[in-house]
Amino acid sequence: MRELHTPPDAILDPITGAALVGSYRGELPRVDLTPLAPRRRDRLLKHKRWTYVAIVSDEVFIAAAVVHLGYLANAFGVVFDKVGRRLLVDRSTFGPPFAASVGDVGGEGSSARAWMPLGRVRIERPRGEARIMVAAAFRGIDLRARLDTGAAPPAISVVAQTPGGVLIATEKRQLLGVEGEASVLGRRISLDGALASYDYTSGLLPRRTTWRWALAMGRAQSGERVGLNLGEGFVGDAECALWVEGDLIPLAEGRFTFDATRPLDPWHVRTADGSVDLRFIPGAAHSNHTNLGWLASEFLQPICLCSGTIRLPSGRVLELRDVSGVTEDQVISW
């Protein structure tokens, strides 16, 4: 099992300028990529950054995100009814780059905002605060929530060099406590007691980027709160992790088996060493198929219930049954 280190004070060595590549336990320092891309044109074309938040309650799965591509901005909000197994809201909107911002930190002091005619998102954690404030408004949904980092296990953070790109930094955290509510199609849904996660990513990425990803969050059959982040490709096993109550456990890289022509059929998601073996059953999918010439994206994110087993380093096996999550298949030229 790989070791998770204490995060460095900067992502670049102050003397050599070399990237401090690694997988870390805790929040990233400030992500300043200017020394690697001093020309504004390079940053405009290559610098991609986003913040994604997921909230899981007994009733719903809610996701909201702000994505900044340098020359274009995107925001989306999704609500999935876990009982009815259907999407209640699926909104996505694009705008000019000045219509959104994503800051240079993922944890304390973070800020991601989108203000567009068809949707607004705000995800912020002020300095000195343990709570992340989340607000999202799209047609059919008005979300207001507070995510508590105080009692949550630590984030996993990664600084990695990507093939064909330059550098990527990502910070992911799960099992945050939630207070708040959402108004969905006129119906009030309390989010008190729900669980939440966030994904902050900022990098100078290759023209063509692909990855597969899975998130799961809920309770094991034995009662523990469990969170899972698995990826295949992109930064490899460096970001793969399991949260169990207060513990953060590194995992091997994910392996995804699914039928791309039938994405709502079950997905088989496991780790390369077999310690995770899960079956994700999609109920619906948030997707985006864009071809704007320079920007071409095939993005698919089924929202699922997952079941299966996770073998802990101690040898103990956790069983998951109908735990909320998503899978994702992304192929993008940007």
Backbone hydrogen bonds in HBPLUS format (Angstrom, degrees):
<---DONOR---> <-ACCEPTOR-->    atom                        ^
c    i                          cat <-CA-CA->   ^        H-A-AA   ^      H-
h    n   atom  resd res      DA  || num        DHA   H-A  angle D-A-AA Bond
n    s   type  num  typ     dist DA aas  dist angle  dist       angle   num
A0005-HIS N   A0023-SER O   3.14 MM  18  6.52 159.0  2.19 147.4 145.4     1
A0025-ARG N   A0005-HIS O   2.78 MM  20  5.81 158.8  1.82 158.5 161.7     2
A0020-LEU N   A0011-ILE O   2.84 MM   9  5.39 171.6  1.85 146.5 146.6     3
A0013-ASP N   A0018-ALA O   2.74 MM   5  5.27 167.2  1.75 154.7 157.5     4
A0017-GLY N   A0013-ASP O   2.75 MM   4  4.76 143.0  1.89 133.0 142.8     5
A0022-GLY N   A0159-VAL O   2.94 MM 137  5.43 152.0  2.02 139.7 146.5     6
A0159-VAL N   A0022-GLY O   3.02 MM 137  5.43 161.2  2.06 155.6 160.5     7
A0024-TYR N   A0157-SER O   2.66 MM 133  4.95 175.2  1.66 159.5 160.7     8
A0157-SER N   A0024-TYR O   2.96 MM 133  4.95 165.7  1.98 136.2 140.5     9
A0026-GLY N   A0155-ALA O   2.81 MM 129  4.80 147.0  1.92 140.6 145.9    10
A0031-VAL N   A0104-ASP O   2.69 MM  73  5.04 172.4  1.70 156.8 159.5    11
A0036-LEU N   A0033-LEU O   3.01 MM   3  5.48 138.8  2.19 112.7 124.0    12
A0037-ALA N   A0033-LEU O   3.18 MM   4  6.44 129.9  2.44 145.4 159.2    13
A0037-ALA N   A0034-THR O   3.07 MM   3  5.03 138.2  2.26 100.0 112.1    14
A0042-ASP N   A0039-ARG O   3.11 MM   3  5.47 121.3  2.47 104.9 118.0    15
A0043-ARG N   A0039-ARG O   3.27 MM   4  6.69 158.2  2.32 151.8 157.7    16
A0044-LEU N   A0040-ARG O   2.85 MM   4  6.05 156.6  1.90 151.9 159.1    17
A0045-LEU N   A0041-ARG O   3.06 MM   4  6.28 152.1  2.14 148.3 154.2    18
A0046-LYS N   A0042-ASP O   2.86 MM   4  5.81 153.2  1.93 148.5 156.3    19
A0047-HIS N   A0043-ARG O   2.97 MM   4  4.90 154.3  2.03 125.9 132.6    20
A0205-LEU N   A0046-LYS O   3.12 MM 159  5.62 153.6  2.19 149.0 141.3    21
A0048-LYS N   A0203-GLY O   2.87 MM 155  5.56 164.6  1.90 167.6 169.3    22
A0203-GLY N   A0048-LYS O   2.90 MM 155  5.56 157.5  1.95 158.9 166.4    23
A0049-ARG N   A0068-HIS O   3.00 MM  19  5.36 160.0  2.04 153.9 159.5    24
A0068-HIS N   A0049-ARG O   2.78 MM  19  5.36 175.1  1.79 176.3 176.1    25
A0050-TRP N   A0201-THR O   2.87 MM 151  5.45 151.8  1.95 150.6 157.8    26
A0201-THR N   A0050-TRP O   3.01 MM 151  5.45 162.0  2.04 155.5 159.2    27
A0051-THR N   A0066-VAL O   3.00 MM  15  5.51 153.3  2.07 152.5 161.0    28
A0066-VAL N   A0051-THR O   3.00 MM  15  5.51 154.4  2.06 153.2 161.4    29
A0052-TYR N   A0199-ASP O   2.92 MM 147  5.06 151.9  2.00 138.2 147.5    30
A0199-ASP N   A0052-TYR O   2.82 MM 147  5.06 142.2  1.96 146.1 155.2    31
A0053-VAL N   A0064-ALA O   2.88 MM  11  5.45 167.8  1.90 167.1 171.2    32
A0064-ALA N   A0053-VAL O   2.99 MM  11  5.45 153.2  2.06 150.7 158.4    33
A0054-ALA N   A0197-SER O   3.05 MM 143  5.31 159.4  2.09 139.1 144.5    34
A0197-SER N   A0054-ALA O   2.90 MM 143  5.31 146.7  2.01 150.1 157.1    35
A0055-ILE N   A0062-ILE O   2.76 MM   7  5.11 157.6  1.81 154.4 160.6    36
A0062-ILE N   A0055-ILE O   2.88 MM   7  5.11 166.5  1.89 153.3 157.9    37
A0056-VAL N   A0195-LEU O   2.78 MM 139  5.29 167.2  1.80 160.6 165.0    38
A0195-LEU N   A0056-VAL O   2.98 MM 139  5.29 162.5  2.02 149.1 151.6    39
A0057-SER N   A0060-VAL O   2.95 MM   3  5.39 176.7  1.95 167.7 168.5    40
A0082-LYS N   A0059-GLU O   2.91 MM  23  5.58 154.4  1.97 145.8 151.2    41
A0061-PHE N   A0080-PHE O   2.98 MM  19  5.07 149.6  2.07 140.0 148.9    42
A0080-PHE N   A0061-PHE O   2.83 MM  19  5.07 161.3  1.87 152.6 158.7    43
A0063-ALA N   A0078-VAL O   2.96 MM  15  5.18 157.9  2.01 143.1 148.9    44
A0078-VAL N   A0063-ALA O   2.86 MM  15  5.18 158.6  1.91 154.5 157.4    45
A0065-ALA N   A0076-PHE O   3.03 MM  11  5.51 149.8  2.13 153.5 156.3    46
A0076-PHE N   A0065-ALA O   3.24 MM  11  5.51 153.6  2.31 135.5 141.1    47
A0067-VAL N   A0074-ASN O   2.79 MM   7  5.01 165.7  1.81 163.6 160.3    48
A0074-ASN N   A0067-VAL O   2.85 MM   7  5.01 157.4  1.91 153.3 155.2    49
A0069-LEU N   A0072-LEU O   2.78 MM   3  5.18 166.6  1.80 174.9 174.6    50
A0073-ALA N   A0095-GLY O   2.90 MM  22  5.13 163.9  1.93 154.7 150.9    51
A0095-GLY N   A0073-ALA O   2.90 MM  22  5.13 149.6  1.99 140.8 142.0    52
A0075-ALA N   A0093-THR O   3.00 MM  18  5.56 153.9  2.07 157.0 164.8    53
A0093-THR N   A0075-ALA O   2.92 MM  18  5.56 158.6  1.97 163.5 169.8    54
A0077-GLY N   A0091-ARG O   2.91 MM  14  5.35 154.2  1.98 145.7 152.7    55
A0091-ARG N   A0077-GLY O   2.96 MM  14  5.35 176.7  1.96 165.9 166.0    56
A0079-VAL N   A0089-VAL O   2.89 MM  10  5.00 160.6  1.93 141.2 140.8    57
A0088-LEU N   A0079-VAL O   2.82 MM   9  5.48 160.3  1.86 149.3 155.6    58
A0089-VAL N   A0079-VAL O   3.33 MM  10  5.00 164.7  2.36 131.9 134.3    59
A0081-ASP N   A0086-ARG O   2.82 MM   5  5.39 167.2  1.84 167.1 163.2    60
A0085-ARG N   A0081-ASP O   2.76 MM   4  5.46 120.5  2.11 136.5 151.2    61
A0086-ARG N   A0081-ASP O   3.31 MM   5  5.39 146.3  2.43 132.9 141.9    62
A0099-ALA N   A0096-PRO O   2.94 MM   3  5.53 163.8  1.97 122.2 127.3    63
A0100-ALA N   A0097-PRO O   3.43 MM   3  6.01 157.2  2.48 118.2 118.1    64
A0115-TRP N   A0099-ALA O   2.90 MM  16  5.47 166.4  1.92 155.4 159.4    65
A0101-SER N   A0113-ARG O   2.79 MM  12  5.28 152.4  1.86 152.1 155.6    66
A0113-ARG N   A0101-SER O   2.80 MM  12  5.28 158.3  1.85 151.1 158.4    67
A0103-GLY N   A0111-SER O   2.81 MM   8  5.31 158.0  1.86 170.3 175.7    68
A0110-SER N   A0107-GLY O   3.00 MM   3  5.47 142.8  2.14 146.0 142.7    69
A0109-GLY N   A0125-ARG O   2.72 MM  16  5.33 135.8  1.91 145.3 160.0    70
A0125-ARG N   A0110-SER O   2.99 MM  15  5.25 165.4  2.01 140.5 141.0    71
A0112-ALA N   A0123-ILE O   2.85 MM  11  5.13 138.9  2.02 142.7 154.7    72
A0123-ILE N   A0112-ALA O   2.83 MM  11  5.13 160.2  1.87 158.2 162.5    73
A0114-ALA N   A0121-VAL O   2.85 MM   7  5.09 150.6  1.94 150.5 150.3    74
A0121-VAL N   A0114-ALA O   2.98 MM   7  5.09 154.3  2.05 135.2 142.0    75
A0116-MET N   A0119-GLY O   3.05 MM   3  5.26 151.5  2.13 146.3 153.3    76
A0119-GLY N   A0116-MET O   3.20 MM   3  5.26 158.2  2.25 106.2 112.8    77
A0120-ARG N   A0137-ALA O   2.94 MM  17  5.23 155.1  2.01 141.6 149.8    78
A0137-ALA N   A0120-ARG O   2.81 MM  17  5.23 158.9  1.85 152.9 157.4    79
A0122-ARG N   A0135-ALA O   2.74 MM  13  5.12 152.3  1.81 158.9 159.9    80
A0135-ALA N   A0122-ARG O   2.85 MM  13  5.12 154.2  1.91 150.8 156.9    81
A0124-GLU N   A0133-MET O   2.92 MM   9  5.21 160.5  1.96 146.9 153.0    82
A0133-MET N   A0124-GLU O   2.66 MM   9  5.21 161.0  1.70 167.1 161.8    83
A0129-GLU N   A0126-PRO O   3.09 MM   3  5.50 154.1  2.16 135.8 135.4    84
A0149-THR N   A0130-ALA O   2.93 MM  19  5.35 163.6  1.96 148.4 153.1    85
A0132-ILE N   A0147-LEU O   2.78 MM  15  4.91 157.8  1.83 141.3 148.6    86
A0147-LEU N   A0132-ILE O   2.84 MM  15  4.91 167.1  1.86 145.1 149.2    87
A0134-VAL N   A0145-ALA O   2.91 MM  11  5.18 171.5  1.92 158.5 156.1    88
A0145-ALA N   A0134-VAL O   2.90 MM  11  5.18 163.6  1.93 155.9 158.0    89
A0136-ALA N   A0143-LEU O   3.07 MM   7  4.98 153.0  2.14 128.9 133.9    90
A0143-LEU N   A0136-ALA O   2.75 MM   7  4.98 170.5  1.76 157.0 160.3    91
A0138-PHE N   A0141-ILE O   3.01 MM   3  5.32 157.5  2.07 147.1 154.4    92
A0141-ILE N   A0138-PHE O   2.95 MM   3  5.32 171.6  1.96 131.3 133.3    93
A0185-LEU N   A0140-GLY O   2.73 MM  45  4.62 157.5  1.78 134.1 141.8    94
A0142-ASP N   A0183-SER O   2.95 MM  41  5.11 141.6  2.10 138.5 149.2    95
A0183-SER N   A0142-ASP O   2.90 MM  41  5.11 161.8  1.93 140.9 146.2    96
A0144-ARG N   A0181-GLU O   3.03 MM  37  5.67 164.2  2.06 170.6 175.2    97
A0181-GLU N   A0144-ARG O   2.90 MM  37  5.67 154.2  1.97 163.7 167.1    98
A0146-ARG N   A0179-GLU O   2.76 MM  33  5.26 154.7  1.82 161.1 167.2    99
A0179-GLU N   A0146-ARG O   3.02 MM  33  5.26 145.6  2.14 144.5 154.5   100
A0148-ASP N   A0177-GLY O   2.79 MM  29  4.93 159.3  1.83 135.4 142.5   101
A0177-GLY N   A0148-ASP O   3.35 MM  29  4.93 142.3  2.50 140.3 136.0   102
A0152-ALA N   A0149-THR O   3.20 MM   3  5.07 152.9  2.28 100.8 108.9   103
A0156-ILE N   A0172-LYS O   2.88 MM  16  5.47 159.7  1.92 163.3 166.6   104
A0172-LYS N   A0156-ILE O   2.92 MM  16  5.47 167.2  1.94 158.5 161.7   105
A0158-VAL N   A0170-THR O   2.80 MM  12  5.27 154.0  1.87 156.4 163.8   106
A0170-THR N   A0158-VAL O   2.96 MM  12  5.27 153.7  2.03 142.7 150.7   107
A0160-ALA N   A0168-ILE O   2.88 MM   8  5.37 167.9  1.89 161.9 166.0   108
A0168-ILE N   A0160-ALA O   2.80 MM   8  5.37 152.6  1.88 162.3 169.2   109
A0165-GLY N   A0162-THR O   3.00 MM   3  5.13 161.5  2.03 122.9 126.8   110
A0166-VAL N   A0204-LEU O   3.02 MM  38  5.43 171.5  2.03 155.3 152.7   111
A0204-LEU N   A0167-LEU O   2.78 MM  37  5.41 149.6  1.87 162.3 172.0   112
A0169-ALA N   A0202-SER O   2.86 MM  33  5.43 159.5  1.90 148.3 155.2   113
A0202-SER N   A0169-ALA O   2.89 MM  33  5.43 161.8  1.92 163.3 168.4   114
A0171-GLU N   A0200-TYR O   2.76 MM  29  5.16 159.2  1.81 154.8 161.3   115
A0200-TYR N   A0171-GLU O   2.87 MM  29  5.16 173.1  1.87 158.5 160.6   116
A0173-ARG N   A0198-TYR O   3.12 MM  25  5.58 157.2  2.17 152.3 156.7   117
A0198-TYR N   A0173-ARG O   2.99 MM  25  5.58 150.7  2.07 150.0 158.2   118
A0176-LEU N   A0196-ALA O   3.03 MM  20  4.92 172.0  2.04 144.8 142.6   119
A0196-ALA N   A0176-LEU O   2.95 MM  20  4.92 135.9  2.15 133.7 143.3   120
A0193-GLY N   A0178-VAL O   3.08 MM  15  5.62 150.7  2.17 161.4 152.6   121
A0191-LEU N   A0180-GLY O   2.85 MM  11  5.16 168.3  1.87 138.9 135.6   122
A0182-ALA N   A0189-ILE O   2.91 MM   7  5.21 155.1  1.98 145.4 153.7   123
A0189-ILE N   A0182-ALA O   2.75 MM   7  5.21 155.4  1.81 158.1 166.4   124
A0184-VAL N   A0187-ARG O   2.77 MM   3  5.06 162.5  1.80 149.1 146.4   125
A0187-ARG N   A0184-VAL O   2.91 MM   3  5.06 164.1  1.93 111.9 116.7   126
A0194-ALA N   A0191-LEU O   3.04 MM   3  5.44 159.1  2.08 136.7 135.1   127
A0334-TRP N   A0207-ARG O   2.81 MM 127  5.33 150.9  1.90 155.0 159.7   128
A0209-THR N   A0332-ILE O   2.86 MM 123  5.45 164.2  1.89 163.3 167.8   129
A0332-ILE N   A0209-THR O   3.00 MM 123  5.45 163.1  2.03 159.4 164.6   130
A0211-TRP N   A0330-GLN O   3.11 MM 119  5.45 150.3  2.20 144.9 149.3   131
A0330-GLN N   A0211-TRP O   3.04 MM 119  5.45 170.1  2.05 169.5 167.6   132
A0212-ARG N   A0232-GLU O   3.12 MM  20  5.11 148.1  2.23 145.9 152.1   133
A0232-GLU N   A0212-ARG O   2.84 MM  20  5.11 148.9  1.93 145.5 145.6   134
A0213-TRP N   A0328-GLU O   3.06 MM 115  5.00 153.2  2.14 130.8 136.5   135
A0328-GLU N   A0213-TRP O   2.75 MM 115  5.00 119.2  2.13 155.9 158.8   136
A0214-ALA N   A0230-LEU O   2.83 MM  16  5.18 149.2  1.92 154.9 156.7   137
A0230-LEU N   A0214-ALA O   2.97 MM  16  5.18 167.3  1.98 151.7 154.5   138
A0215-LEU N   A0326-VAL O   2.96 MM 111  5.32 158.9  2.00 148.2 153.4   139
A0326-VAL N   A0215-LEU O   2.88 MM 111  5.32 144.2  2.01 137.7 148.2   140
A0216-ALA N   A0228-LEU O   3.13 MM  12  5.00 150.1  2.23 132.0 134.9   141
A0228-LEU N   A0216-ALA O   2.79 MM  12  5.00 147.6  1.90 154.2 153.2   142
A0217-MET N   A0324-SER O   2.91 MM 107  5.78 159.5  1.95 165.0 168.1   143
A0218-GLY N   A0226-VAL O   2.94 MM   8  5.48 159.2  1.99 158.5 164.4   144
A0226-VAL N   A0218-GLY O   2.74 MM   8  5.48 168.3  1.76 151.0 153.5   145
A0220-ALA N   A0224-GLU O   2.83 MM   4  5.40 156.5  1.88 157.0 162.3   146
A0223-GLY N   A0220-ALA O   2.88 MM   3  5.21 163.1  1.91 113.6 118.3   147
A0221-GLN N   A0319-GLU O   2.83 MM  98  5.65 168.0  1.85 170.3 173.0   148
A0245-GLU N   A0225-ARG O   2.88 MM  20  5.16 156.3  1.93 144.6 151.7   149
A0227-GLY N   A0243-TRP O   2.82 MM  16  4.80 155.2  1.88 140.9 144.7   150
A0243-TRP N   A0227-GLY O   2.80 MM  16  4.80 169.4  1.81 141.3 144.0   151
A0229-ASN N   A0241-ALA O   2.95 MM  12  5.31 161.1  1.99 163.0 160.1   152
A0241-ALA N   A0229-ASN O   2.88 MM  12  5.31 153.2  1.95 145.9 154.9   153
A0254-GLY N   A0231-GLY O   2.92 MM  23  5.21 153.4  1.99 151.5 147.0   154
A0236-GLY N   A0233-GLY O   2.87 MM   3  4.98 166.1  1.89 123.6 127.2   155
A0240-CYS N   A0237-ASP O   3.03 MM   3  5.07 155.8  2.09 107.8 115.5   156
A0251-LEU N   A0240-CYS O   2.98 MM  11  5.13 163.3  2.01 126.4 123.4   157
A0242-LEU N   A0249-ILE O   2.77 MM   7  5.01 150.5  1.85 146.8 156.8   158
A0249-ILE N   A0242-LEU O   2.71 MM   7  5.01 166.4  1.73 158.3 162.5   159
A0244-VAL N   A0247-ASP O   3.01 MM   3  5.20 151.5  2.10 134.8 143.9   160
A0247-ASP N   A0244-VAL O   2.92 MM   3  5.20 167.8  1.94 134.1 132.7   161
A0272-ALA N   A0253-GLU O   2.84 MM  19  5.73 143.3  1.98 162.4 174.3   162
A0255-ARG N   A0270-ARG O   2.70 MM  15  5.30 142.2  1.83 155.8 155.2   163
A0270-ARG N   A0255-ARG O   3.05 MM  15  5.30 161.5  2.09 147.8 153.8   164
A0257-THR N   A0268-HIS O   2.89 MM  11  5.05 152.6  1.97 148.2 155.6   165
A0268-HIS N   A0257-THR O   2.89 MM  11  5.05 171.9  1.90 153.9 155.9   166
A0262-ARG N   A0259-ASP O   2.91 MM   3  5.23 150.5  2.00 110.2 119.8   167
A0265-ASP N   A0262-ARG O   3.00 MM   3  5.71 164.9  2.02 124.4 127.6   168
A0267-TRP N   A0280-PHE O   2.91 MM  13  5.07 162.7  1.94 149.0 154.1   169
A0280-PHE N   A0267-TRP O   2.84 MM  13  5.07 159.3  1.89 154.3 158.2   170
A0269-VAL N   A0278-LEU O   2.91 MM   9  5.25 163.7  1.94 151.9 156.2   171
A0278-LEU N   A0269-VAL O   2.82 MM   9  5.25 170.3  1.83 162.1 164.2   172
A0271-THR N   A0276-VAL O   3.10 MM   5  5.28 139.4  2.27 137.7 136.7   173
A0274-GLY N   A0271-THR O   2.95 MM   3  5.09 158.1  2.00 107.6 114.9   174
A0311-ARG N   A0275-SER O   2.68 MM  36  4.86 165.5  1.70 147.2 152.5   175
A0277-ASP N   A0309-THR O   2.95 MM  32  5.45 164.8  1.98 168.6 166.2   176
A0309-THR N   A0277-ASP O   3.00 MM  32  5.45 154.5  2.06 146.4 146.4   177
A0279-ARG N   A0307-SER O   2.78 MM  28  5.43 162.6  1.81 161.1 166.6   178
A0307-SER N   A0279-ARG O   3.05 MM  28  5.43 152.5  2.13 138.3 145.3   179
A0281-ILE N   A0305-LEU O   2.84 MM  24  5.31 175.7  1.84 150.0 151.5   180
A0305-LEU N   A0281-ILE O   3.11 MM  24  5.31 148.8  2.21 130.1 136.3   181
A0283-GLY N   A0303-ILE O   2.84 MM  20  6.03 162.8  1.87 171.5 166.1   182
A0303-ILE N   A0284-ALA O   2.81 MM  19  5.68 164.5  1.84 152.3 156.7   183
A0286-HIS N   A0301-GLN O   3.04 MM  15  5.12 167.2  2.05 133.1 129.1   184
A0301-GLN N   A0286-HIS O   2.76 MM  15  5.12 147.4  1.86 157.5 168.0   185
A0288-ASN N   A0299-PHE O   2.88 MM  11  5.06 155.9  1.94 142.4 144.9   186
A0299-PHE N   A0288-ASN O   2.94 MM  11  5.06 166.5  1.96 156.7 158.7   187
A0290-THR N   A0297-SER O   2.94 MM   7  5.01 155.0  2.01 141.5 149.3   188
A0297-SER N   A0290-THR O   2.77 MM   7  5.01 153.7  1.84 137.0 145.5   189
A0292-LEU N   A0295-LEU O   2.68 MM   3  5.10 171.1  1.69 169.4 167.8   190
A0296-ALA N   A0333-SER O   2.97 MM  37  5.20 161.7  2.00 148.8 154.3   191
A0333-SER N   A0296-ALA O   2.82 MM  37  5.20 163.9  1.84 155.7 161.3   192
A0298-GLU N   A0331-VAL O   2.87 MM  33  5.27 161.9  1.90 159.7 165.6   193
A0331-VAL N   A0298-GLU O   3.07 MM  33  5.27 155.1  2.14 141.9 149.4   194
A0300-LEU N   A0329-ASP O   3.05 MM  29  5.29 151.0  2.14 147.2 155.3   195
A0329-ASP N   A0300-LEU O   2.90 MM  29  5.29 155.9  1.96 150.9 158.2   196
A0327-THR N   A0302-PRO O   3.11 MM  25  5.55 153.5  2.18 148.6 156.1   197
A0304-CYS N   A0325-GLY O   2.75 MM  21  5.23 169.8  1.76 150.0 151.8   198
A0325-GLY N   A0304-CYS O   3.07 MM  21  5.23 141.4  2.22 144.1 138.5   199
A0306-CYS N   A0323-VAL O   2.71 MM  17  5.09 161.9  1.74 142.4 148.3   200
A0323-VAL N   A0306-CYS O   2.90 MM  17  5.09 166.0  1.92 148.2 144.4   201
A0308-GLY N   A0320-LEU O   2.97 MM  12  5.26 156.6  2.03 135.7 135.0   202
A0320-LEU N   A0308-GLY O   2.83 MM  12  5.26 169.4  1.84 151.1 154.9   203
A0310-ILE N   A0318-LEU O   2.91 MM   8  5.11 150.2  2.00 145.9 152.6   204
A0318-LEU N   A0310-ILE O   2.77 MM   8  5.11 167.5  1.78 156.4 155.5   205
A0312-LEU N   A0316-ARG O   2.76 MM   4  5.37 166.5  1.77 178.6 174.0   206
A0315-GLY N   A0312-LEU O   2.85 MM   3  5.33 160.9  1.89 118.9 125.5   207
